[in-house]
Amino acid sequence: MEDTENGHRQNAALGALPCPVVSVARSPLKDCEDHLVGRSIVFSTDALVRARGDILTSRNACVISFGKIGRAIAQTLRAQDLRVTVYDSDPIKRVEAHSLGFHTSASTGEAVRDADRVLCATGNLALRQDDFAALRNGAYLGSVTSTEDELELELLHDLYQRSPVSAQLTRYEVTGHYFYVLADGGAINFVHGAAVGAYIHLVQAEILAATVALSHGRFQPGLHEIPAADRDAIARTWLHHFEG
């Protein structure tokens, strides 16, 4: 079973798989969760920043990646009156962001240069060692996934002095340059439980359906998704239980 975009990509890149892998990472049932995850990430970022007496409303923000979660983050930030720049390595995604009224940049360094808040949602490596030097002084940097997936922070340990500001906020400083890393570069929303309400049951139900299918040997080795009919049944059951 696979329910993360990063894991889906890794399995797809392997080509021939020795066993069946069922992915729910790109399921339409996960869209609701991804949207709420994006909103919870902004909430947690605000909470951690406000804890040190700072407010980022009406300032510049940058979102690295315009996938489902990145889009939700960008839209939530804009709704809070921030000026949002989007960078995605996929030019089609950048066009999509541009069509929705977001400022876009042609490189990561250009995207982060003027941002007071930088949120990375690639599920891959978003910022490399050289990119950190482009961060403006005092910028807050956060990740949607695990540290090792998004940020090359380990390479900075010999270059920057690190000092804890609070339990979830670390200052990185070298002569003439400093920025803050939220939650040690881990998933920010997990600081506050990453709650997405009843919509999590949609994904959990699809995982259970996929587990049943795997246990009955319905899939050959390779990367699979569950049939659309199963997803429809899950959605109908969820509506019957929660719609009222």
GIPE-V703856 format. One record per residue. RES is the residue in three letters. PHI is phi in radians with two decimals (NA if undefined). D_CENTER is the distance of its C-alpha to the mean C-alpha in Angstrom with 2 decimals. Layout:
res: <RES;RES>
phi: <PHI;PHI>
d_center: <D_CENTER;D_CENTER>
This chain:
res: <MET;GLU;ASP;THR;GLU;ASN;GLY;HIS;ARG;GLN;ASN;ALA;ALA;LEU;GLY;ALA;LEU;PRO;CYS;PRO;VAL;VAL;SER;VAL;ALA;ARG;SER;PRO;LEU;LYS;ASP;CYS;GLU;ASP;HIS;LEU;VAL;GLY;ARG;SER;ILE;VAL;PHE;SER;THR;ASP;ALA;LEU;VAL;ARG;ALA;ARG;GLY;ASP;ILE;LEU;THR;SER;ARG;ASN;ALA;CYS;VAL;ILE;SER;PHE;GLY;LYS;ILE;GLY;ARG;ALA;ILE;ALA;GLN;THR;LEU;ARG;ALA;GLN;ASP;LEU;ARG;VAL;THR;VAL;TYR;ASP;SER;ASP;PRO;ILE;LYS;ARG;VAL;GLU;ALA;HIS;SER;LEU;GLY;PHE;HIS;THR;SER;ALA;SER;THR;GLY;GLU;ALA;VAL;ARG;ASP;ALA;ASP;ARG;VAL;LEU;CYS;ALA;THR;GLY;ASN;LEU;ALA;LEU;ARG;GLN;ASP;ASP;PHE;ALA;ALA;LEU;ARG;ASN;GLY;ALA;TYR;LEU;GLY;SER;VAL;THR;SER;THR;GLU;ASP;GLU;LEU;GLU;LEU;GLU;LEU;LEU;HIS;ASP;LEU;TYR;GLN;ARG;SER;PRO;VAL;SER;ALA;GLN;LEU;THR;ARG;TYR;GLU;VAL;THR;GLY;HIS;TYR;PHE;TYR;VAL;LEU;ALA;ASP;GLY;GLY;ALA;ILE;ASN;PHE;VAL;HIS;GLY;ALA;ALA;VAL;GLY;ALA;TYR;ILE;HIS;LEU;VAL;GLN;ALA;GLU;ILE;LEU;ALA;ALA;THR;VAL;ALA;LEU;SER;HIS;GLY;ARG;PHE;GLN;PRO;GLY;LEU;HIS;GLU;ILE;PRO;ALA;ALA;ASP;ARG;ASP;ALA;ILE;ALA;ARG;THR;TRP;LEU;HIS;HIS;PHE;GLU;GLY>
phi: <NA;-2.43;-2.23;-2.03;-1.13;-1.06;-1.14;-1.05;-1.11;-1.11;-1.17;-1.11;-1.23;-1.27;1.33;-1.26;-1.75;-1.36;-2.60;-1.25;-2.15;-1.83;-1.90;-1.93;-1.06;-1.94;-1.24;-1.08;-1.19;-1.51;-1.04;-1.08;-1.09;-1.05;-1.07;-1.26;-1.08;-1.02;-1.18;-1.20;-1.14;-1.13;-1.02;-1.16;-1.05;-1.03;-1.10;-1.22;-1.24;-1.15;-1.08;-1.81;1.45;-1.90;-2.26;-1.85;-1.06;1.15;-1.98;-1.59;-2.33;-2.32;-2.08;-1.65;1.77;-2.16;-1.35;-1.12;-1.31;-1.04;-1.09;-1.10;-1.09;-1.06;-1.16;-1.18;-1.08;-1.12;-1.14;-1.70;1.20;-1.66;-1.55;-1.92;-1.90;-2.04;-2.19;-2.44;-1.16;-1.52;-1.07;-1.15;-1.13;-1.16;-1.07;-1.05;-1.09;-1.09;-1.17;-1.62;1.63;-1.54;-1.26;-2.15;-2.20;-1.56;-2.63;-1.12;-1.02;-1.15;-1.15;-1.52;-0.99;-1.87;-1.54;-1.46;-2.37;-2.14;-2.10;-1.87;-2.35;-1.45;1.23;-2.49;-1.53;-1.59;-2.08;-1.68;-0.92;-1.21;-1.22;-1.14;-1.15;-1.43;-1.10;-1.29;-1.04;1.48;-1.18;-1.79;-2.07;-2.41;-2.21;-1.62;-2.03;-1.31;-0.98;-1.19;-1.41;-1.83;-2.25;-1.52;-1.23;-1.03;-1.26;-1.60;-1.10;-1.56;-1.80;-1.95;-1.44;-1.90;-2.47;-1.22;-1.68;-2.68;-1.07;-2.15;-2.48;-2.16;-1.64;-1.87;-2.48;-2.37;-0.86;1.45;-2.59;-2.69;-2.69;-2.04;-1.94;-1.55;0.92;0.98;1.49;-1.45;-1.09;-1.10;-1.15;-1.23;-1.06;-1.98;1.58;0.93;-1.26;-2.21;1.26;-1.17;-1.17;-1.10;-1.16;-1.09;-1.22;-1.08;-1.15;-1.18;-1.09;-1.11;-1.08;-1.19;-1.11;-1.06;-1.08;-1.13;-1.17;-1.67;1.16;-1.43;-2.06;-1.49;-0.93;2.41;-1.71;-2.34;-2.20;-1.33;-1.09;-1.04;-1.09;-1.17;-1.14;-1.05;-1.10;-1.12;-1.10;-1.13;-1.14;-1.08;-1.08;-1.06;-1.47;-1.89;-1.11;-1.28>
d_center: <19.82;16.23;13.37;10.25;9.54;10.19;13.30;14.38;14.54;16.42;18.83;19.43;20.24;22.86;24.98;27.63;26.38;29.05;27.98;26.29;22.50;21.21;17.61;16.10;12.64;13.82;16.17;16.84;17.16;13.44;12.84;14.03;11.73;8.55;10.29;11.15;7.90;7.03;10.55;10.56;8.11;10.67;13.42;12.79;12.57;15.77;17.39;17.08;18.28;21.03;22.22;23.65;25.13;22.89;21.73;19.45;20.64;22.14;20.77;18.62;14.84;12.75;9.38;8.88;8.17;9.41;8.35;8.43;5.30;5.97;9.46;9.34;8.24;10.96;13.39;13.20;13.82;16.61;18.09;18.48;20.49;18.36;18.95;15.73;15.58;13.22;13.31;12.56;14.80;15.83;18.59;18.52;15.03;16.44;19.48;17.63;15.91;19.40;21.08;19.12;20.43;17.73;19.04;17.88;18.66;19.99;18.54;15.91;18.81;20.01;16.74;16.31;20.08;20.68;17.48;17.94;14.24;11.63;7.87;6.17;3.21;6.13;6.44;9.64;11.55;10.47;13.33;16.66;19.63;21.23;18.27;18.51;22.01;20.90;19.11;21.49;23.33;21.79;18.23;15.50;12.63;9.49;6.54;3.54;5.75;9.48;11.49;13.33;10.58;9.20;12.26;15.97;17.07;19.95;21.70;21.98;23.83;27.17;26.64;25.29;26.77;24.34;25.33;23.75;23.76;22.76;21.38;17.72;18.43;19.91;21.79;22.06;25.33;27.66;30.69;29.85;26.06;23.64;20.08;18.17;15.33;13.69;13.85;15.02;11.69;10.37;7.81;9.23;9.56;11.64;14.14;15.27;15.13;11.93;14.59;14.17;17.92;19.97;17.44;16.26;19.77;19.16;16.84;19.14;22.11;20.90;20.38;23.92;25.31;24.00;25.49;28.78;28.82;28.26;30.96;33.36;32.82;31.79;29.60;30.79;28.92;25.96;22.57;22.97;21.67;23.79;26.26;25.64;28.55;26.87;23.82;26.34;28.15;25.11;24.33;28.02;28.24;25.28;26.91;30.27;29.05;26.74;27.87;30.89>
